[in-house]
Amino acid sequence: RVLSQPVAMDIPFVNVVNNHVKAVPTHKHWTSKEWAPLPHGRGHLRLAFLGLIPALKCFGTGRRSRAGVKAALNVTEEAVEKPRWKAKRLRKPTGALRKWGGVGFKVRQDGLASRPQVYQEEQATKVKWKPKRENWQAWVTDDEGTEAFGPLAVGHEVEFLQGQRWVAGVVTNMGTENGVQQAKLALTTGQTKIVDLGRGLLRRSEDAQELCAEKDIAQMAKLRTLKRPKELMQFGLGQKTVSSRSQAIYSLVRMGREGIRCAEELLSEIKPWDVSSTAIRELAHSHARMGDVKSAMRHVDVFDEVHSAQLLIEILALGLTGTILKEREKLGSNFLTGVENNPVVQAAVNEVVEFIPKLGEWAEHVRQLSQKTRQQCFAEAFNELLLSCGRAHAVKVSFRVLEWMEALAIPKDAFTYEAIGVNVVKRITRLQKVWDLPQAPEDKVCPEVVFAGRSNVGKSSLVNMLLNRSAIAPTSSRPGRTKTMDFFDVNHGHPALPRFRLVDVPGLGFARVSHELRERWIALIGGYFVQRQSLKVVFHLLDAGLCELMPADRELWRLLAQAKRSDYELCIVLTKADNSVPSQLERFANIVREALRREGSDLAVRAKIFACSAVSKLGKDTLWRKIWSAVGGEASTIEDLGEGPDNAERYRKTEFGWDEPGVSK
């Protein structure tokens, strides 16, 4: 223990050396302020001895023990750069090391930890996403010729067309009958098949490892190690098989700009189908990482419709991400200051706007794929492109990318919704809790969006979901957790993104509070609707699981009607939609629409209905579209966002945004 004052020792220290216990002679350090006396009592002695084990381990005669003594007796307030002795002895990282990814760090006396500057710079320029090779479903069939399909031998893995689906299998024997070469297959279904080659019934991946000879791979690796791209290009031109030429391109694109130039020259000397599609894809990716998107786009039209669309998204994502990483490395900490006006970054964003409308040529073919295939081949690239648009502060372009994602029917996942929230929310501050309207923050400073509804309907959970926070708005299963009007200031002081406020108000209805407090809440919310000039959108939350309107919901409509204002919008949000089927949501939407028409006010008649879930994040992108358009988001200097899908609304099947009764988009 570390004490502020020196103390005297009642019990001498012991030293464990070679399994013998020895008394340690009295020394000035043993009565210094570094150590405390052992407490009296059998139980206390046992605990104290266990606590002294780390110190006792250090008091030996070897080099490591002397280092431990030196470290123990020279404890200063300087930063500690090495883990504790226990982590070194047991070869296990401490919790802090696991948290920081096993990288060395410094711990200060105030408890804060920081990574070394070298590691921070390395992480800032590190490409965190790269397209997976297994997501590129490129196949070659046996009817395309021996050069493309490659020689087939015992032990090779192939797939057999059985009916309407492909079944994996292994070649167990090869033979010939009536001059026709045959292969005997053992399928994963347990069946055995004898197949005639050249009929298109067999296929395998283009980049199968068994198609390239080991000696060719060794020679290419040697030339790559010696950094001789021209000799490697000549070696690739001299190869006779598709796999060997493809392997030459793989090696060249990993040799920098000179290697990429030689790979392009090699490809110009032969026909595109003389190499595998995975090799051309790798070459296009290398151009994009270098920031040369236009050169990469020359290879897009080589493939079929589905692979062309996939390669286009990957090129745009890699191109924008690579450009941002290079500018960040070049400018350092000054990168984020004025990134929306950075000419290099904006040129990369302009390329996204220019080329992404080409997806319209292939959208119909992509939508015909299975949902799992669309998710596997397109979701990661779209998510990376969304994040890169946010890094460039081009939020409006990211919404256009999202429209194309919906047009191609690409399923959204948790990373998609996370990217949307990260793009639009860069800074957030919880201003204050308001009991009375005069205590509210200054009006007419920035637009405001309010979330209102019955108690326990999920207002605070929805605010947390939109802001990508877990508990910035307090939540509870008990109704009436929010007792004040909470203001959240978003993007205050950000140089590019618009500033606005989200407002969470107390719930009406069956909150477990007194009648007096409930009446006070009604007056507070009604006064806010009447007096607040910054109000742009009112989101009225309804529980989709109940499938009926409660008296508290009609009470909120009455407060809106009494305000007699038409300068803000009313939007109905059906919460907890993850627990409801689409037919139930549509039926509840019709009930709400009919009730709004009976209200008769312009605000109610013009109301739009959405569905969302704070758990699955369903509808998060639709709500942010509405909020962003209401607060006047101008996050990009680009005026022309490029051509969008022919009818973006009809592709939003999972967002449940209704404009007319009985119609689900």
C-alpha positions in Angstrom: 0.0 0.0 0.0 1.1 3.6 -0.6 0.7 5.9 2.4 1.3 9.6 2.7 3.4 9.3 5.8 6.2 6.8 6.7 5.3 4.2 9.2 7.2 1.7 11.4 7.1 -2.0 10.7 5.9 -4.4 13.5 6.6 -7.6 11.5 9.8 -8.1 9.4 9.4 -8.8 5.7 10.2 -12.3 4.4 11.9 -13.3 1.2 11.2 -16.5 -0.8 14.4 -17.9 -2.3 14.7 -21.5 -3.5 11.6 -22.5 -1.6 13.1 -21.2 1.8 11.7 -18.4 3.8 14.3 -16.0 5.0 14.0 -12.9 7.2 14.8 -9.7 5.3 17.2 -7.4 7.2 16.0 -4.0 8.3 16.5 -1.4 5.7 15.4 2.2 5.3 13.2 1.2 2.4 11.3 -1.3 4.5 10.0 1.5 6.8 9.5 4.0 4.0 6.2 5.3 2.8 6.1 2.6 0.1 4.9 -0.1 2.4 2.4 -0.5 5.2 2.6 -2.8 8.3 0.8 -6.1 8.3 -2.5 -6.0 10.2 -3.0 -8.1 13.3 -5.3 -11.1 13.5 -5.3 -14.5 11.7 -7.8 -13.6 9.0 -6.2 -10.2 8.3 -2.8 -11.8 8.2 -3.9 -14.3 5.6 -5.4 -11.5 3.4 -2.3 -9.3 3.9 0.0 -12.1 2.9 -2.0 -12.8 -0.3 -1.8 -9.1 -1.1 2.0 -9.2 -0.6 2.5 -12.0 -3.1 3.3 -9.7 -6.0 5.9 -7.9 -3.9 7.4 -11.1 -2.6 7.8 -12.5 -6.1 10.1 -9.5 -6.9 12.5 -10.1 -3.9 14.9 -12.6 -5.4 18.5 -12.7 -6.3 18.3 -13.0 -10.1 18.3 -10.4 -12.8 14.5 -10.4 -13.1 14.1 -10.1 -9.4 16.5 -7.2 -9.1 14.6 -5.4 -11.9 11.4 -6.1 -9.9 12.9 -4.6 -6.7 14.1 -1.5 -8.7 10.7 -1.0 -10.2 9.0 -1.5 -6.8 11.2 1.0 -5.0 11.2 3.7 -7.7 7.4 4.2 -8.1 7.0 7.7 -9.5 4.1 9.7 -11.0 5.4 9.2 -14.5 3.4 7.2 -17.0 3.6 3.4 -16.8 4.3 2.0 -20.2 4.5 -1.8 -19.4 1.8 -4.1 -18.1 1.8 -5.4 -14.5 4.1 -8.2 -13.4 1.2 -10.6 -13.4 0.6 -10.1 -17.1 4.3 -10.6 -17.9 4.6 -13.7 -15.7 1.4 -15.4 -16.9 1.8 -14.3 -20.5 -1.7 -12.8 -20.5 -2.6 -9.3 -21.5 -4.4 -7.1 -19.0 -7.9 -5.9 -19.5 -6.6 -2.5 -20.6 -4.3 -4.2 -23.2 -7.3 -6.2 -24.5 -9.3 -3.0 -24.7 -6.6 -1.3 -26.7 -6.1 -4.2 -29.1 -2.9 -5.5 -27.5 -0.9 -2.3 -28.4 1.4 -0.6 -25.9 -0.2 2.4 -24.2 0.5 4.9 -21.4 -1.5 5.2 -18.3 -1.5 8.6 -16.5 -2.3 9.2 -12.9 -5.8 10.5 -13.7 -6.6 7.1 -15.1 -6.7 8.1 -18.8 -4.9 5.9 -21.3 -3.5 7.0 -24.7 -1.9 5.1 -27.6 1.5 6.1 -28.9 1.5 8.8 -31.6 3.1 6.4 -34.1 0.3 3.9 -33.6 -2.3 6.6 -34.0 -0.8 7.8 -37.3 -0.6 4.2 -38.5 -4.2 3.5 -37.7 -5.3 6.8 -39.4 -3.8 5.7 -42.7 -4.8 2.0 -42.5 -7.4 0.7 -44.9 -10.0 -0.8 -42.7 -12.2 -2.5 -45.4 -11.3 -4.5 -48.4 -13.6 -6.6 -50.6 -13.6 -10.3 -49.8 -12.7 -12.7 -52.5 -15.4 -15.1 -51.4 -18.1 -12.5 -52.1 -17.1 -12.6 -55.8 -19.1 -15.5 -57.1 -17.2 -16.1 -60.3 -17.5 -19.6 -61.8 -16.2 -21.4 -64.9 -18.0 -24.4 -66.5 -16.5 -27.4 -68.2 -18.1 -26.4 -71.6 -15.9 -23.3 -71.8 -12.9 -25.4 -72.9 -9.9 -27.0 -71.2 -7.9 -23.7 -71.1 -10.6 -21.9 -69.1 -11.8 -24.8 -67.0 -8.4 -26.3 -66.5 -7.3 -29.9 -66.2 -9.5 -32.0 -64.0 -7.9 -34.6 -61.7 -8.7 -36.9 -58.8 -9.2 -34.9 -55.6 -10.4 -31.6 -57.3 -13.5 -30.0 -55.8 -16.2 -29.2 -58.3 -20.0 -28.5 -58.3 -22.5 -30.6 -60.2 -25.8 -29.2 -61.7 -28.5 -31.5 -60.3 -31.9 -30.3 -61.4 -32.0 -26.6 -60.8 -29.3 -26.3 -58.1 -25.5 -26.9 -57.9 -24.3 -29.6 -55.5 -20.7 -29.7 -54.3 -18.6 -32.8 -54.8 -15.1 -34.3 -55.2 -13.6 -36.1 -58.2 -12.9 -39.7 -57.2 -11.9 -41.2 -60.6 -11.3 -40.2 -64.2 -11.9 -42.3 -67.3 -13.0 -42.5 -70.9 -15.9 -44.2 -72.6 -16.6 -44.2 -76.3 -14.0 -41.4 -76.7 -15.8 -39.2 -74.2 -13.9 -38.2 -71.1 -15.8 -38.9 -67.9 -15.4 -38.0 -64.2 -16.8 -39.9 -61.2 -18.0 -37.6 -58.4 -18.8 -38.1 -54.8 -21.5 -35.5 -53.9 -22.2 -34.0 -50.5 -25.7 -35.5 -50.7 -24.2 -38.9 -50.4 -24.8 -39.8 -54.1 -22.2 -40.9 -56.7 -22.4 -39.6 -60.2 -20.6 -40.3 -63.5 -20.6 -37.1 -65.7 -19.5 -36.6 -69.3 -17.1 -33.6 -69.5 -17.9 -30.7 -71.8 -21.6 -30.6 -71.3 -21.8 -27.7 -68.9 -22.8 -29.8 -65.9 -19.6 -29.1 -63.9 -18.3 -25.8 -62.6 -15.7 -24.5 -60.1 -14.4 -21.2 -58.9 -12.2 -19.2 -61.3 -9.4 -18.8 -58.8 -9.2 -22.5 -57.7 -5.7 -23.1 -56.4 -5.2 -26.3 -58.2 -5.3 -24.6 -61.6 -1.9 -23.0 -61.3 1.4 -25.0 -61.2 3.5 -24.6 -58.1 6.7 -23.9 -60.1 5.0 -20.9 -61.8 3.8 -19.5 -58.5 7.3 -19.8 -57.1 8.9 -18.0 -60.1 6.3 -15.2 -59.9 7.0 -14.8 -56.2 10.7 -14.6 -56.9 10.3 -11.9 -59.5 8.0 -10.0 -57.2 10.5 -10.2 -54.3 13.2 -8.9 -56.6 10.9 -6.0 -57.7 11.1 -6.8 -61.4 7.6 -6.0 -62.7 8.6 -5.9 -66.4 10.2 -9.4 -66.2 7.1 -10.6 -64.4 4.9 -9.2 -67.1 6.9 -11.0 -69.8 6.7 -14.2 -67.8 2.9 -13.8 -67.6 2.6 -13.2 -71.4 4.5 -16.5 -71.9 2.0 -18.5 -69.9 -0.4 -20.8 -71.6 -3.2 -21.2 -69.0 -5.8 -18.8 -67.7 -4.8 -19.4 -64.1 -1.1 -18.7 -64.7 -1.8 -15.4 -66.5 -4.2 -14.5 -63.7 -1.6 -15.2 -61.0 0.8 -12.9 -62.8 -1.7 -10.1 -62.6 -2.2 -10.8 -58.9 1.5 -10.4 -58.3 1.9 -7.3 -60.4 -0.9 -5.3 -58.7 0.9 -5.7 -55.4 4.1 -4.0 -56.7 2.8 -0.4 -56.6 2.1 1.9 -59.5 4.8 0.4 -61.8 3.3 -3.0 -61.2 -0.2 -1.8 -62.0 1.0 -0.2 -65.2 2.7 -3.5 -66.2 -0.5 -5.4 -65.4 -2.5 -3.1 -67.7 0.0 -3.6 -70.4 -0.2 -7.4 -70.0 -4.0 -7.3 -70.2 -3.9 -5.1 -73.3 -1.8 -7.8 -75.1 -4.3 -10.6 -74.5 -8.1 -10.8 -74.5 -10.1 -10.2 -71.3 -11.4 -13.8 -71.2 -7.8 -15.1 -71.3 -7.6 -14.2 -67.6 -10.0 -14.9 -64.8 -12.6 -12.3 -63.7 -11.1 -12.2 -60.2 -7.8 -11.0 -61.7 -9.5 -8.2 -63.5 -11.4 -7.3 -60.4 -8.2 -7.2 -58.4 -6.6 -4.8 -61.0 -9.7 -2.5 -60.8 -9.4 -2.5 -57.0 -5.8 -1.5 -57.2 -6.6 1.5 -59.5 -9.4 2.6 -57.0 -7.1 2.4 -54.0 -4.6 4.6 -55.8 -7.4 7.1 -56.4 -7.7 6.5 -60.1 -11.4 5.6 -60.3 -11.7 6.4 -64.0 -9.0 3.9 -65.0 -10.8 1.3 -62.8 -14.1 2.0 -64.5 -12.7 0.8 -67.8 -12.9 -2.8 -66.5 -16.6 -2.7 -65.3 -18.3 -3.4 -68.6 -16.2 -6.6 -69.2 -18.5 -8.7 -67.0 -22.1 -9.7 -66.9 -24.8 -7.4 -65.4 -24.5 -8.6 -61.8 -20.7 -8.6 -61.5 -20.6 -5.2 -63.3 -22.9 -3.7 -60.6 -20.9 -5.3 -57.8 -17.5 -4.1 -59.2 -18.9 -0.6 -59.7 -19.9 -0.3 -56.0 -16.6 -1.7 -54.8 -14.6 0.7 -57.0 -16.5 3.7 -55.8 -16.1 2.7 -52.1 -12.4 1.9 -52.4 -11.8 5.1 -54.4 -13.4 7.5 -52.0 -12.0 5.7 -48.9 -8.5 5.7 -50.4 -8.6 9.4 -51.3 -9.7 10.3 -47.8 -7.0 8.2 -46.2 -4.3 9.8 -48.3 -5.5 13.3 -47.6 -5.7 12.5 -43.9 -2.1 11.3 -44.0 -1.0 14.4 -45.8 -2.8 17.0 -43.8 -2.8 15.3 -40.4 -5.0 16.9 -37.8 -6.0 19.7 -40.1 -7.8 17.2 -42.4 -11.2 17.5 -40.7 -11.1 21.3 -40.9 -12.8 22.1 -44.1 -12.9 18.6 -45.6 -16.1 19.6 -47.4 -14.1 22.2 -49.3 -11.0 19.9 -49.9 -10.7 19.8 -53.8 -9.2 16.3 -53.9 -11.9 14.8 -51.6 -14.7 16.7 -53.5 -13.4 15.4 -56.8 -13.7 11.8 -55.4 -17.3 12.6 -54.3 -18.0 14.0 -57.7 -16.9 10.7 -59.3 -19.4 8.8 -57.0 -22.1 11.2 -58.3 -21.0 10.7 -61.9 -20.8 6.9 -62.0 -23.4 5.6 -59.6 -26.3 6.1 -62.0 -24.9 3.3 -64.2 -26.5 1.0 -61.7 -29.8 1.6 -63.4 -28.6 -0.5 -66.3 -28.2 -3.6 -64.2 -30.7 -3.1 -61.4 -33.3 -5.5 -62.7 -30.7 -8.4 -63.0 -29.5 -7.7 -59.4 -33.1 -7.7 -58.0 -33.5 -11.2 -59.5 -30.9 -12.7 -57.2 -31.8 -14.3 -53.9 -31.8 -12.1 -50.8 -28.8 -13.9 -49.3 -26.8 -13.4 -52.5 -27.6 -9.7 -52.6 -26.7 -9.4 -49.0 -23.4 -11.2 -49.4 -22.2 -9.5 -52.6 -23.4 -5.9 -52.2 -24.1 -5.0 -48.5 -20.5 -4.5 -47.3 -19.5 -2.3 -50.3 -22.6 -0.1 -49.9 -22.0 0.3 -46.2 -18.4 1.4 -46.8 -19.5 3.8 -49.5 -22.1 5.3 -47.0 -19.4 5.7 -44.4 -17.0 7.3 -46.8 -19.6 9.9 -47.9 -20.0 10.7 -44.2 -16.3 11.2 -43.7 -16.3 13.6 -46.6 -19.3 15.4 -45.1 -21.4 14.7 -48.2 -24.5 13.6 -46.3 -26.8 14.4 -49.2 -24.8 12.1 -51.5 -25.0 9.3 -48.9 -28.8 9.6 -49.0 -28.6 9.2 -52.8 -26.4 6.1 -52.4 -29.0 4.8 -50.0 -31.7 5.2 -52.6 -29.7 3.1 -55.0 -29.2 0.5 -52.3 -33.0 0.3 -52.0 -33.4 0.3 -55.8 -31.2 -2.8 -56.0 -33.2 -4.4 -53.1 -30.0 -4.8 -51.0 -31.1 -5.8 -47.4 -29.9 -3.3 -44.8 -28.1 -4.6 -41.8 -26.9 -3.1 -38.5 -23.8 -1.6 -40.1 -26.0 0.2 -42.7 -28.1 1.9 -39.9 -25.0 2.6 -37.9 -23.4 4.4 -41.0 -26.5 6.6 -41.4 -26.4 7.7 -37.8 -22.7 8.4 -37.9 -23.0 10.5 -41.1 -25.6 12.9 -39.8 -24.6 13.2 -36.1 -21.0 14.3 -35.4 -21.5 16.2 -32.2 -24.2 16.0 -29.5 -24.8 17.8 -26.2 -27.5 17.4 -23.7 -28.4 21.0 -22.9 -30.8 20.9 -19.9 -33.9 19.5 -18.3 -36.8 21.9 -18.6 -39.7 21.9 -16.0 -41.3 25.2 -17.3 -41.2 26.7 -20.7 -39.5 29.9 -19.7 -36.5 27.8 -18.7 -36.1 26.4 -22.2 -33.0 27.2 -24.3 -33.1 30.3 -26.5 -35.7 30.0 -29.3 -35.0 30.7 -33.1 -31.4 29.5 -32.8 -31.7 26.3 -34.8 -34.5 24.0 -36.0 -36.1 21.7 -33.5 -37.7 18.3 -33.8 -39.9 16.9 -31.0 -40.9 13.4 -30.1 -44.2 13.1 -28.2 -46.6 10.4 -27.4 -48.1 8.2 -24.7 -46.0 7.0 -21.7 -43.8 3.9 -22.3 -44.3 4.1 -26.1 -40.5 4.3 -26.7 -39.7 8.0 -27.2 -36.4 8.0 -25.3 -35.4 4.7 -26.9 -36.0 6.1 -30.3 -33.9 9.2 -29.5 -31.0 7.0 -28.4 -31.3 4.9 -31.5 -31.3 7.9 -33.8 -28.3 9.5 -32.0 -26.3 6.2 -31.9 -26.2 6.4 -28.1 -27.2 3.8 -25.6 -28.4 6.0 -22.7 -28.2 9.7 -23.5 -31.9 9.8 -23.0 -32.9 7.9 -19.8 -35.2 4.9 -20.4 -37.1 2.5 -18.1 -39.7 -0.2 -18.3 -41.7 1.7 -15.8 -44.0 4.4 -17.4 -43.2 8.0 -16.6 -39.4 7.8 -16.6 -39.0 11.1 -18.5 -40.4 13.8 -16.2 -38.9 16.9 -17.9 -38.5 18.3 -21.4 -35.0 17.3 -22.5 -33.2 19.2 -25.3 -30.3 17.6 -27.2 -28.1 19.9 -29.3 -26.8 18.2 -32.4 -23.8 19.3 -34.5 -23.3 22.5 -32.5 -20.1 24.2 -33.8 -19.6 21.8 -36.6 -18.1 23.5 -39.7 -20.2 21.7 -42.3 -23.2 19.9 -40.9 -26.4 21.9 -39.9 -27.2 22.4 -36.2 -30.5 21.3 -34.9 -32.1 20.1 -31.7 -34.0 16.9 -30.8 -36.6 17.3 -28.0 -37.8 14.5 -25.8 -41.0 15.4 -23.8 -42.8 13.6 -21.0 -45.3 11.0 -21.9 -49.1 11.3 -21.5 -51.5 8.7 -20.3 -50.9 6.1 -17.6 -47.6 7.4 -16.2 -47.4 6.6 -12.5 -47.4 10.2 -11.3 -49.8 12.5 -9.5 -52.7 14.1 -11.3 -51.1 17.5 -10.6 -47.9 16.6 -12.3 -49.8 15.1 -15.3 -51.7 18.3 -15.8 -48.4 20.2 -15.6 -47.0 18.1 -18.4 -50.0 18.8 -20.6 -49.6 22.5 -20.1 -45.9 22.3 -20.8 -46.3 20.4 -24.0 -49.3 22.5 -25.2 -47.4 25.7 -24.5 -44.4 24.3 -26.5 -46.6 23.6 -29.5 -48.0 27.2 -29.4 -44.9 29.3 -28.6 -41.9 27.5 -30.0 -41.0 29.2 -33.3 -38.1 26.8 -34.0 -40.3 23.8 -34.2 -40.2 22.0 -37.6 -41.5 18.5 -37.1 -43.6 16.8 -34.5 -43.2 13.0 -34.4 -46.2 11.4 -32.6 -45.2 7.9 -31.5 -47.8 5.1 -31.4 -47.3 1.6 -30.1 -47.8 -0.8 -33.1 -48.3 -3.7 -30.8 -51.6 -2.3 -29.4 -53.0 -1.6 -32.9 -55.5 0.9 -31.5 -55.5 4.6 -30.5 -55.6 5.5 -26.8 -57.2 8.6 -25.2 -53.7 10.0 -24.6 -53.0 10.0 -28.3 -56.2 11.9 -29.1 -55.3 14.3 -26.3 -52.0 15.1 -28.1 -53.9 15.7 -31.4 -56.2 18.1 -29.4 -53.1 20.1 -28.2 -51.8 20.3 -31.8 -55.2 21.5 -33.0 -55.4 24.2 -30.3 -52.0 25.5 -31.4 -53.5 26.5 -34.7 -50.2 26.5 -36.5 -49.3 25.2 -40.0 -45.6 26.0 -40.1 -44.5 22.6 -38.9 -45.3 19.0 -39.9 -46.9 16.1 -38.1 -45.5 12.6 -38.6 -47.0 9.4 -37.1 -44.4 6.8 -36.0 -45.5 3.3 -35.3 -42.9 2.1 -32.8 -41.9 -1.5 -31.8 -42.5 -2.6 -35.4 -40.1 -5.5 -35.0 -42.8 -7.3 -32.9 -45.5 -6.8 -35.6 -46.1 -8.4 -39.0 -46.4 -6.1 -42.1 -50.2 -6.9 -42.4 -50.8 -5.7 -38.8 -48.8 -2.5 -39.4 -50.7 -1.8 -42.6 -54.0 -2.3 -40.8 -53.0 0.0 -37.9 -51.8 2.6 -40.4 -55.3 2.6 -42.0 -56.9 3.0 -38.6 -54.6 6.0 -37.9 -55.2 7.6 -41.3 -59.0 7.3 -40.9 -58.8 8.9 -37.4 -56.6 11.7 -38.7 -59.1 12.5 -41.5 -61.9 12.7 -38.9 -59.9 15.2 -37.0 -60.2 17.5 -40.0 -57.3 19.8 -39.4 -54.8 20.5 -42.2 -51.9 19.4 -39.9 -53.6 16.0 -39.4 -54.7 15.5 -43.0 -51.1 16.1 -44.3 -49.5 13.8 -41.7 -47.3 11.0 -42.9 -47.0 7.6 -41.3 -43.8 5.7 -40.6 -42.8 2.5 -38.9 -39.6 2.0 -36.9 -38.0 -0.1 -34.2 -35.4 1.0 -31.6 -34.3 -2.7 -31.3 -33.8 -3.7 -34.9 -33.3 -0.1 -36.1 -35.9 -0.6 -38.8 -36.9 2.8 -40.3 -33.9 4.7 -39.0 -32.9 5.8 -42.5 -36.5 6.9 -43.3 -36.7 9.0 -40.2 -33.4 10.6 -40.8 -34.4 11.5 -44.3 -37.4 13.4 -42.9 -35.4 15.1 -40.2 -32.6 16.0 -42.5 -34.9 17.6 -45.1 -36.8 19.5 -42.3 -33.7 21.0 -40.7 -32.3 22.1 -44.1 -29.3 19.9 -44.2 -26.8 21.3 -46.7 -23.8 19.0 -46.0 -22.2 19.1 -49.5 -21.0 21.7 -51.9 -22.3 19.5 -54.7 -25.5 20.8 -56.2 -26.2 18.0 -58.7 -26.5 14.7 -56.9 -26.7 12.7 -60.1 -29.5 10.8 -61.5 -31.4 8.7 -58.9 -33.5 5.6 -59.4 -36.5 5.9 -61.7 -38.9 5.8 -58.7 -37.1 5.6 -55.4 -40.2 5.5 -53.3 -41.5 2.2 -54.7 -38.3 0.3 -53.6 -38.7 1.2 -49.9 -40.5 -2.0 -49.1 -39.1 -2.5 -45.6 -39.6 1.1 -44.4 -43.4 1.2 -44.2 -43.8 4.8 -45.3 -47.4 5.4 -46.1 -48.8 8.5 -48.0 -52.2 7.0 -48.9 -54.4 4.7 -46.9 -54.0 1.0 -47.7 -50.8 1.5 -49.8 -47.5 0.2 -48.4 -44.4 1.1 -50.3 
